[in-house]
Amino acid sequence: MRLVELSAAKGGAVWVNPDLVIYVGAAETASASGSSMYGGNNVRNATRLFFSQGPGLDVKENVADVVARLTEGAAAQGA
């Protein structure tokens, strides 16, 4: 299994198995007033990942970067 490293909402590393991702889309961003569910630090998530078994995950990378990384990870896993 090949895992792909992405950045969690607060900046920590998260590891994702590309085979479990079923959908990638733009995430809702935190409001300028700081009413984010992550606190008042104005964290802006760029991408939301949806998995075949379980809840989604918001990451900081933009959609194009996430798709590229997941594609590379899936290709490397199949090699």
N, C-alpha and C positions, 0 to 999 in steps of 0.2 A: 504494500500500500504506500503510495506517495502522497504526502501531505503538503499543502501550500500554506506559506506563512503570510498572514495579513495583519493589519493593525486594528485592534478593538477600539471602541468608542473613546476610551480614556487613554489610548496609546499603547497599551500592552499588546504583546504578540498573541495571536490566536492561530491555531493550525486547523486547516479545513481539508477534508477528503473530497476531492473534486467529483467523485462518483456519487456522492450523496446530495449534491446540489442540483435542484430541479429548476430553479428560476433565479435570475439576478436582475435587480432593478434599482432605480434611484430611491434612496431613503428620504424620508421626511427630515427636514433640517430643524434644528433647535431654533426657537424664536430669539430675536435680538434682545428680548427682555430677560433672557436667562431662565425661562421656565422649562428648561429641559428636564427630562426624567433623570438625567445624570447629574443634576445640580446646576448651579449658576455659572458654570465656567464657559458657556457658549460653545459647547462641543457641537461640531457640525459633521454629521455622518454623511458620506457620499453614496454608499451602496448598501442595499439590504440583500442578504442571501436567504433563500428559502430552501429548506431541506426536505428530503423524501420522508424522513421520520423525525418530526419534532419541530420546535419553534425556529423562527428566523434569527438572523444575526446581522447587526449593523456594523460596518467597518468604515474606516476613514478613506480608503483608496477610492478613486473614481471608478465608474462602471467599466469603462474600456480597459483599465489596468487590471481589474479583478477578472474580467473575462479572459484576458490574455494569460494571466497567471494560472487560472483554472484549466485553460486549454493546454498550456505547456505541461502542467502537472498530470493531466489525464493522458497526454501523449507519451510522457516519460513512463507512466505506469504501464501503458500498453506495450512498451518496447521491450 
